[in-house]
Amino acid sequence: MTHPLSGQVVLLTGASEGIGRALALELAQQRLSLVLAARNGERLEEVRRECEARGSAALSVPTDLLDPQQRKSLIDETLARFDHLDVLINNAGATMWSRLDALADLAVLERLIDINYLSPAHLTALALPWLKRTRGRLVAIASLAGFTGVPERSGYAASKHAMVGFFESLRIELEGSGVTVTIVAPDFVRSEIHKRATGPDGQPLGTSPMQQERIMSAEQCARLIVPAIEQRRRLVIMSARGRLGRWLKLLAPDLVDRIAAAAIRDRH
């Protein structure tokens, strides 16, 4: 069976674990060309081999997306290997788990803005001329926290709000260019990102604060994302709670606050 993305070149950030890894493996079944980026080169190479075993060409490019030169090199290596670019999936991200009044160092807020908003914005700017040539697809893996406040994740929610605002604005700018923008807003997903979340002392938590059995797996999440990319959908909200919350925020904002607070309590 021919898939809409077969033969296309897809650049995926944050590809070494979690949603990124699951998404790489799901996409690889479509016999396309994958460029995989993340900081951990060893894990990235494992994912590359798994993707090739599923029938797709794959290139692993260890990349620190906070480094401007490494961002440029990522695009350059993509073009050197595959000559063009059809899809950019901005998936790499970081989070926090702490009340603001418990944070020892507010620098974490700047770091989250850099990782979750500024880095994908810069990478998108570098990729955009090439995506315009192929009338390609831009994908932003955001979060429900990009649409509503979430206690203990204030810096994360702020950075995802910025990401959503950026890509919604860019969609309007790109009208008529053939380049489409898909924003994906997962609810809680089982991922290593929670173990690495910055705690009150500024250090990674080390263990997930989530009740893993009660939240969506990365594989389930990836299976929902791929059709949205294929169909060039505008927005994907992955839970009934998230879809309901979009309307309730207009009609009963205090109720949405209580739902968000309960969600964090229930998942601890």
C-alpha positions as YAML, in Angstrom:
chain: A
units: angstrom
residues:
- id: 1
  name: MET
  ca: [0.00, 0.00, 0.00]
- id: 2
  name: THR
  ca: [1.29, 3.46, -0.91]
- id: 3
  name: HIS
  ca: [1.32, 5.96, 1.95]
- id: 4
  name: PRO
  ca: [1.09, 9.76, 1.51]
- id: 5
  name: LEU
  ca: [4.58, 10.24, 2.99]
- id: 6
  name: SER
  ca: [6.32, 7.42, 1.07]
- id: 7
  name: GLY
  ca: [9.54, 8.62, -0.53]
- id: 8
  name: GLN
  ca: [9.55, 11.92, 1.33]
- id: 9
  name: VAL
  ca: [12.36, 13.33, 3.48]
- id: 10
  name: VAL
  ca: [11.34, 13.85, 7.11]
- id: 11
  name: LEU
  ca: [13.48, 15.64, 9.72]
- id: 12
  name: LEU
  ca: [12.52, 14.72, 13.28]
- id: 13
  name: THR
  ca: [14.00, 16.29, 16.42]
- id: 14
  name: GLY
  ca: [14.03, 14.66, 19.85]
- id: 15
  name: ALA
  ca: [14.13, 11.30, 18.07]
- id: 16
  name: SER
  ca: [16.13, 9.23, 20.58]
- id: 17
  name: GLU
  ca: [13.35, 8.42, 23.05]
- id: 18
  name: GLY
  ca: [9.74, 8.91, 24.08]
- id: 19
  name: ILE
  ca: [7.32, 10.31, 21.51]
- id: 20
  name: GLY
  ca: [10.20, 11.04, 19.11]
- id: 21
  name: ARG
  ca: [11.44, 7.46, 19.04]
- id: 22
  name: ALA
  ca: [7.93, 6.05, 18.71]
- id: 23
  name: LEU
  ca: [7.18, 8.52, 15.92]
- id: 24
  name: ALA
  ca: [10.37, 7.60, 14.06]
- id: 25
  name: LEU
  ca: [9.50, 3.90, 14.16]
- id: 26
  name: GLU
  ca: [5.91, 4.54, 13.10]
- id: 27
  name: LEU
  ca: [7.02, 6.71, 10.17]
- id: 28
  name: ALA
  ca: [9.72, 4.26, 9.14]
- id: 29
  name: GLN
  ca: [7.07, 1.76, 8.05]
- id: 30
  name: GLN
  ca: [6.18, 4.12, 5.19]
- id: 31
  name: ARG
  ca: [9.50, 3.63, 3.38]
- id: 32
  name: LEU
  ca: [10.62, 7.23, 3.50]
- id: 33
  name: SER
  ca: [13.89, 8.99, 4.33]
- id: 34
  name: LEU
  ca: [14.35, 9.99, 7.97]
- id: 35
  name: VAL
  ca: [16.80, 12.44, 9.49]
- id: 36
  name: LEU
  ca: [16.92, 11.83, 13.23]
- id: 37
  name: ALA
  ca: [18.24, 14.49, 15.61]
- id: 38
  name: ALA
  ca: [18.84, 14.40, 19.37]
- id: 39
  name: ARG
  ca: [21.70, 15.00, 21.78]
- id: 40
  name: ASN
  ca: [22.35, 11.35, 22.69]
- id: 41
  name: GLY
  ca: [24.22, 9.93, 19.71]
- id: 42
  name: GLU
  ca: [24.28, 6.36, 21.00]
- id: 43
  name: ARG
  ca: [20.53, 6.09, 21.49]
- id: 44
  name: LEU
  ca: [19.97, 7.95, 18.24]
- id: 45
  name: GLU
  ca: [22.03, 5.39, 16.34]
- id: 46
  name: GLU
  ca: [19.92, 2.58, 17.84]
- id: 47
  name: VAL
  ca: [16.78, 4.26, 16.55]
- id: 48
  name: ARG
  ca: [18.39, 4.73, 13.13]
- id: 49
  name: ARG
  ca: [19.09, 1.01, 12.86]
- id: 50
  name: GLU
  ca: [15.54, 0.15, 13.91]
- id: 51
  name: CYS
  ca: [14.15, 2.54, 11.27]
- id: 52
  name: GLU
  ca: [16.26, 1.01, 8.53]
- id: 53
  name: ALA
  ca: [15.14, -2.47, 9.60]
- id: 54
  name: ARG
  ca: [11.58, -1.28, 8.96]
- id: 55
  name: GLY
  ca: [12.37, -0.28, 5.39]
- id: 56
  name: SER
  ca: [13.30, 3.40, 5.48]
- id: 57
  name: ALA
  ca: [16.58, 5.17, 4.80]
- id: 58
  name: ALA
  ca: [17.74, 6.93, 7.95]
- id: 59
  name: LEU
  ca: [20.46, 9.37, 8.97]
- id: 60
  name: SER
  ca: [21.29, 10.09, 12.61]
- id: 61
  name: VAL
  ca: [22.69, 13.53, 13.37]
- id: 62
  name: PRO
  ca: [23.61, 14.10, 17.06]
- id: 63
  name: THR
  ca: [22.52, 17.68, 17.65]
- id: 64
  name: ASP
  ca: [22.26, 20.13, 20.53]
- id: 65
  name: LEU
  ca: [19.43, 22.32, 19.27]
- id: 66
  name: LEU
  ca: [20.48, 25.14, 21.61]
- id: 67
  name: ASP
  ca: [23.64, 25.59, 19.51]
- id: 68
  name: PRO
  ca: [23.02, 27.79, 16.42]
- id: 69
  name: GLN
  ca: [25.85, 26.18, 14.45]
- id: 70
  name: GLN
  ca: [24.57, 22.68, 15.18]
- id: 71
  name: ARG
  ca: [21.09, 23.68, 14.03]
- id: 72
  name: LYS
  ca: [22.54, 24.90, 10.75]
- id: 73
  name: SER
  ca: [24.65, 21.76, 10.39]
- id: 74
  name: LEU
  ca: [21.53, 19.63, 10.88]
- id: 75
  name: ILE
  ca: [19.85, 21.26, 7.88]
- id: 76
  name: ASP
  ca: [23.07, 21.12, 5.85]
- id: 77
  name: GLU
  ca: [23.55, 17.40, 6.54]
- id: 78
  name: THR
  ca: [19.93, 16.70, 5.63]
- id: 79
  name: LEU
  ca: [20.35, 18.38, 2.26]
- id: 80
  name: ALA
  ca: [23.77, 16.83, 1.63]
- id: 81
  name: ARG
  ca: [22.35, 13.33, 2.14]
- id: 82
  name: PHE
  ca: [18.87, 13.62, 0.65]
- id: 83
  name: ASP
  ca: [18.97, 16.82, -1.47]
- id: 84
  name: HIS
  ca: [15.62, 18.17, -0.27]
- id: 85
  name: LEU
  ca: [13.24, 18.37, 2.71]
- id: 86
  name: ASP
  ca: [9.52, 17.61, 2.79]
- id: 87
  name: VAL
  ca: [8.59, 17.49, 6.48]
- id: 88
  name: LEU
  ca: [10.04, 19.11, 9.62]
- id: 89
  name: ILE
  ca: [8.74, 17.72, 12.92]
- id: 90
  name: ASN
  ca: [9.71, 19.91, 15.89]
- id: 91
  name: ASN
  ca: [9.42, 17.40, 18.73]
- id: 92
  name: ALA
  ca: [12.39, 17.97, 21.06]
- id: 93
  name: GLY
  ca: [11.42, 19.47, 24.40]
- id: 94
  name: ALA
  ca: [11.91, 19.68, 28.15]
- id: 95
  name: THR
  ca: [9.67, 20.22, 31.17]
- id: 96
  name: MET
  ca: [9.59, 21.08, 34.86]
- id: 97
  name: TRP
  ca: [7.71, 19.90, 37.98]
- id: 98
  name: SER
  ca: [7.70, 22.54, 40.68]
- id: 99
  name: ARG
  ca: [5.62, 25.35, 42.10]
- id: 100
  name: LEU
  ca: [7.10, 28.69, 41.19]
- id: 101
  name: ASP
  ca: [7.52, 29.67, 44.86]
- id: 102
  name: ALA
  ca: [9.57, 26.50, 45.46]
- id: 103
  name: LEU
  ca: [12.07, 26.98, 42.61]
- id: 104
  name: ALA
  ca: [15.61, 27.58, 43.84]
- id: 105
  name: ASP
  ca: [16.68, 29.13, 40.52]
- id: 106
  name: LEU
  ca: [14.37, 30.78, 38.01]
- id: 107
  name: ALA
  ca: [16.88, 30.16, 35.20]
- id: 108
  name: VAL
  ca: [14.85, 27.04, 34.39]
- id: 109
  name: LEU
  ca: [12.18, 29.32, 32.92]
- id: 110
  name: GLU
  ca: [14.63, 30.73, 30.40]
- id: 111
  name: ARG
  ca: [15.93, 27.26, 29.55]
- id: 112
  name: LEU
  ca: [12.43, 25.98, 28.80]
- id: 113
  name: ILE
  ca: [11.74, 28.96, 26.54]
- id: 114
  name: ASP
  ca: [15.01, 28.27, 24.71]
- id: 115
  name: ILE
  ca: [14.34, 24.55, 24.23]
- id: 116
  name: ASN
  ca: [10.59, 24.49, 23.63]
- id: 117
  name: TYR
  ca: [10.10, 27.72, 21.69]
- id: 118
  name: LEU
  ca: [13.22, 29.51, 20.46]
- id: 119
  name: SER
  ca: [15.09, 26.45, 19.18]
- id: 120
  name: PRO
  ca: [12.22, 25.15, 17.04]
- id: 121
  name: ALA
  ca: [11.56, 28.69, 15.83]
- id: 122
  name: HIS
  ca: [15.17, 29.05, 14.67]
- id: 123
  name: LEU
  ca: [15.27, 25.57, 13.11]
- id: 124
  name: THR
  ca: [12.02, 26.26, 11.29]
- id: 125
  name: ALA
  ca: [13.44, 29.49, 9.87]
- id: 126
  name: LEU
  ca: [16.43, 27.56, 8.51]
- id: 127
  name: ALA
  ca: [14.24, 24.85, 7.01]
- id: 128
  name: LEU
  ca: [11.53, 27.09, 5.57]
- id: 129
  name: PRO
  ca: [13.16, 27.96, 2.20]
- id: 130
  name: TRP
  ca: [13.54, 24.24, 1.47]
- id: 131
  name: LEU
  ca: [10.01, 23.37, 2.62]
- id: 132
  name: LYS
  ca: [8.63, 26.03, 0.31]
- id: 133
  name: ARG
  ca: [10.34, 24.29, -2.63]
- id: 134
  name: THR
  ca: [8.54, 21.02, -1.86]
- id: 135
  name: ARG
  ca: [5.26, 22.56, -0.59]
- id: 136
  name: GLY
  ca: [6.07, 20.65, 2.53]
- id: 137
  name: ARG
  ca: [4.72, 20.12, 6.01]
- id: 138
  name: LEU
  ca: [5.63, 21.79, 9.31]
- id: 139
  name: VAL
  ca: [4.70, 19.91, 12.49]
- id: 140
  name: ALA
  ca: [4.90, 21.26, 16.04]
- id: 141
  name: ILE
  ca: [4.58, 18.75, 18.88]
- id: 142
  name: ALA
  ca: [3.20, 21.07, 21.53]
- id: 143
  name: SER
  ca: [1.01, 20.09, 24.51]
- id: 144
  name: LEU
  ca: [-2.35, 20.72, 26.09]
- id: 145
  name: ALA
  ca: [-0.28, 22.98, 28.36]
- id: 146
  name: GLY
  ca: [0.11, 25.20, 25.31]
- id: 147
  name: PHE
  ca: [-3.58, 26.09, 25.59]
- id: 148
  name: THR
  ca: [-4.22, 26.29, 29.33]
- id: 149
  name: GLY
  ca: [-2.30, 26.82, 32.56]
- id: 150
  name: VAL
  ca: [-1.06, 23.78, 34.48]
- id: 151
  name: PRO
  ca: [0.07, 23.96, 38.13]
- id: 152
  name: GLU
  ca: [3.67, 22.95, 38.88]
- id: 153
  name: ARG
  ca: [4.48, 23.38, 35.18]
- id: 154
  name: SER
  ca: [4.26, 27.16, 34.80]
- id: 155
  name: GLY
  ca: [7.49, 27.52, 32.81]
- id: 156
  name: TYR
  ca: [6.61, 24.57, 30.58]
- id: 157
  name: ALA
  ca: [3.11, 25.90, 29.92]
- id: 158
  name: ALA
  ca: [4.51, 29.34, 29.09]
- id: 159
  name: SER
  ca: [7.00, 27.89, 26.60]
- id: 160
  name: LYS
  ca: [4.33, 25.75, 24.93]
- id: 161
  name: HIS
  ca: [1.98, 28.72, 24.74]
- id: 162
  name: ALA
  ca: [4.79, 30.55, 22.93]
- id: 163
  name: MET
  ca: [5.31, 27.59, 20.59]
- id: 164
  name: VAL
  ca: [1.61, 27.39, 19.73]
- id: 165
  name: GLY
  ca: [1.39, 31.14, 19.14]
- id: 166
  name: PHE
  ca: [4.45, 31.06, 16.90]
- id: 167
  name: PHE
  ca: [3.22, 28.24, 14.68]
- id: 168
  name: GLU
  ca: [-0.33, 29.59, 14.49]
- id: 169
  name: SER
  ca: [1.06, 32.94, 13.35]
- id: 170
  name: LEU
  ca: [3.39, 31.24, 10.88]
- id: 171
  name: ARG
  ca: [0.49, 29.29, 9.38]
- id: 172
  name: ILE
  ca: [-1.17, 32.57, 8.41]
- id: 173
  name: GLU
  ca: [2.08, 33.92, 6.95]
- id: 174
  name: LEU
  ca: [2.48, 30.80, 4.84]
- id: 175
  name: GLU
  ca: [-0.98, 30.95, 3.27]
- id: 176
  name: GLY
  ca: [-0.59, 30.35, -0.45]
- id: 177
  name: SER
  ca: [2.95, 28.95, -0.19]
- id: 178
  name: GLY
  ca: [1.85, 25.31, -0.14]
- id: 179
  name: VAL
  ca: [3.53, 24.77, 3.26]
- id: 180
  name: THR
  ca: [1.08, 23.64, 5.93]
- id: 181
  name: VAL
  ca: [1.34, 23.74, 9.73]
- id: 182
  name: THR
  ca: [0.07, 20.97, 12.00]
- id: 183
  name: ILE
  ca: [0.04, 21.57, 15.76]
- id: 184
  name: VAL
  ca: [-0.17, 18.46, 17.94]
- id: 185
  name: ALA
  ca: [-1.31, 18.79, 21.55]
- id: 186
  name: PRO
  ca: [-0.87, 15.53, 23.49]
- id: 187
  name: ASP
  ca: [-2.22, 15.06, 26.98]
- id: 188
  name: PHE
  ca: [0.07, 13.24, 29.47]
- id: 189
  name: VAL
  ca: [2.22, 10.65, 27.66]
- id: 190
  name: ARG
  ca: [4.60, 8.03, 29.11]
- id: 191
  name: SER
  ca: [8.04, 9.42, 28.27]
- id: 192
  name: GLU
  ca: [11.54, 9.91, 29.63]
- id: 193
  name: ILE
  ca: [10.86, 13.65, 29.61]
- id: 194
  name: HIS
  ca: [9.14, 13.34, 33.00]
- id: 195
  name: LYS
  ca: [12.19, 11.68, 34.59]
- id: 196
  name: ARG
  ca: [14.39, 14.51, 33.33]
- id: 197
  name: ALA
  ca: [11.94, 17.22, 34.40]
- id: 198
  name: THR
  ca: [13.57, 19.97, 36.42]
- id: 199
  name: GLY
  ca: [12.55, 19.82, 40.08]
- id: 200
  name: PRO
  ca: [12.50, 22.58, 42.72]
- id: 201
  name: ASP
  ca: [16.28, 22.26, 43.31]
- id: 202
  name: GLY
  ca: [17.07, 22.73, 39.62]
- id: 203
  name: GLN
  ca: [18.08, 19.07, 39.17]
- id: 204
  name: PRO
  ca: [16.33, 16.35, 37.12]
- id: 205
  name: LEU
  ca: [13.74, 14.42, 39.13]
- id: 206
  name: GLY
  ca: [15.26, 11.06, 38.13]
- id: 207
  name: THR
  ca: [11.92, 9.26, 38.39]
- id: 208
  name: SER
  ca: [8.61, 10.07, 36.77]
- id: 209
  name: PRO
  ca: [6.06, 11.75, 39.06]
- id: 210
  name: MET
  ca: [3.30, 10.28, 36.89]
- id: 211
  name: GLN
  ca: [1.20, 7.18, 37.43]
- id: 212
  name: GLN
  ca: [2.45, 5.57, 34.22]
- id: 213
  name: GLU
  ca: [-0.36, 3.06, 33.90]
- id: 214
  name: ARG
  ca: [-2.95, 5.85, 33.71]
- id: 215
  name: ILE
  ca: [-1.54, 7.78, 30.78]
- id: 216
  name: MET
  ca: [-1.13, 7.26, 27.03]
- id: 217
  name: SER
  ca: [1.90, 5.38, 25.73]
- id: 218
  name: ALA
  ca: [4.31, 7.04, 23.31]
- id: 219
  name: GLU
  ca: [3.40, 4.41, 20.72]
- id: 220
  name: GLN
  ca: [-0.31, 5.25, 20.96]
- id: 221
  name: CYS
  ca: [0.56, 8.92, 20.63]
- id: 222
  name: ALA
  ca: [2.68, 8.31, 17.52]
- id: 223
  name: ARG
  ca: [-0.10, 6.32, 15.86]
- id: 224
  name: LEU
  ca: [-2.38, 9.35, 16.23]
- id: 225
  name: ILE
  ca: [0.22, 11.84, 15.00]
- id: 226
  name: VAL
  ca: [1.15, 10.17, 11.70]
- id: 227
  name: PRO
  ca: [-2.32, 10.39, 10.08]
- id: 228
  name: ALA
  ca: [-2.54, 14.03, 11.14]
- id: 229
  name: ILE
  ca: [0.74, 14.73, 9.35]
- id: 230
  name: GLU
  ca: [-0.44, 12.86, 6.26]
- id: 231
  name: GLN
  ca: [-3.73, 14.78, 6.17]
- id: 232
  name: ARG
  ca: [-2.07, 18.14, 6.90]
- id: 233
  name: ARG
  ca: [-4.47, 18.67, 9.79]
- id: 234
  name: ARG
  ca: [-4.43, 22.06, 11.49]
- id: 235
  name: LEU
  ca: [-4.69, 20.92, 15.12]
- id: 236
  name: VAL
  ca: [-4.72, 17.57, 16.91]
- id: 237
  name: ILE
  ca: [-5.93, 17.42, 20.53]
- id: 238
  name: MET
  ca: [-5.48, 13.89, 21.79]
- id: 239
  name: SER
  ca: [-7.86, 13.57, 24.73]
- id: 240
  name: ALA
  ca: [-11.56, 14.15, 25.35]
- id: 241
  name: ARG
  ca: [-10.57, 16.22, 28.39]
- id: 242
  name: GLY
  ca: [-8.45, 18.44, 26.17]
- id: 243
  name: ARG
  ca: [-11.17, 18.90, 23.56]
- id: 244
  name: LEU
  ca: [-13.77, 19.67, 26.20]
- id: 245
  name: GLY
  ca: [-11.40, 22.07, 27.94]
- id: 246
  name: ARG
  ca: [-11.08, 24.22, 24.81]
- id: 247
  name: TRP
  ca: [-14.79, 25.06, 25.01]
- id: 248
  name: LEU
  ca: [-15.06, 25.17, 28.78]
- id: 249
  name: LYS
  ca: [-12.30, 27.76, 28.93]
- id: 250
  name: LEU
  ca: [-14.64, 30.18, 27.17]
- id: 251
  name: LEU
  ca: [-17.74, 29.23, 29.14]
- id: 252
  name: ALA
  ca: [-16.44, 28.24, 32.60]
- id: 253
  name: PRO
  ca: [-12.77, 29.19, 33.03]
- id: 254
  name: ASP
  ca: [-12.80, 28.54, 36.79]
- id: 255
  name: LEU
  ca: [-13.88, 24.98, 36.12]
- id: 256
  name: VAL
  ca: [-10.95, 24.49, 33.73]
- id: 257
  name: ASP
  ca: [-8.59, 25.66, 36.49]
- id: 258
  name: ARG
  ca: [-10.03, 23.07, 38.84]
- id: 259
  name: ILE
  ca: [-9.76, 20.33, 36.21]
- id: 260
  name: ALA
  ca: [-6.09, 21.21, 35.61]
- id: 261
  name: ALA
  ca: [-5.34, 21.14, 39.33]
- id: 262
  name: ALA
  ca: [-7.12, 17.80, 39.74]
- id: 263
  name: ALA
  ca: [-5.25, 16.33, 36.78]
- id: 264
  name: ILE
  ca: [-1.90, 17.03, 38.44]
- id: 265
  name: ARG
  ca: [-3.08, 15.67, 41.79]
- id: 266
  name: ASP
  ca: [-4.45, 12.51, 40.16]
- id: 267
  name: ARG
  ca: [-1.26, 11.81, 38.19]
- id: 268
  name: HIS
  ca: [1.14, 12.17, 41.16]
...
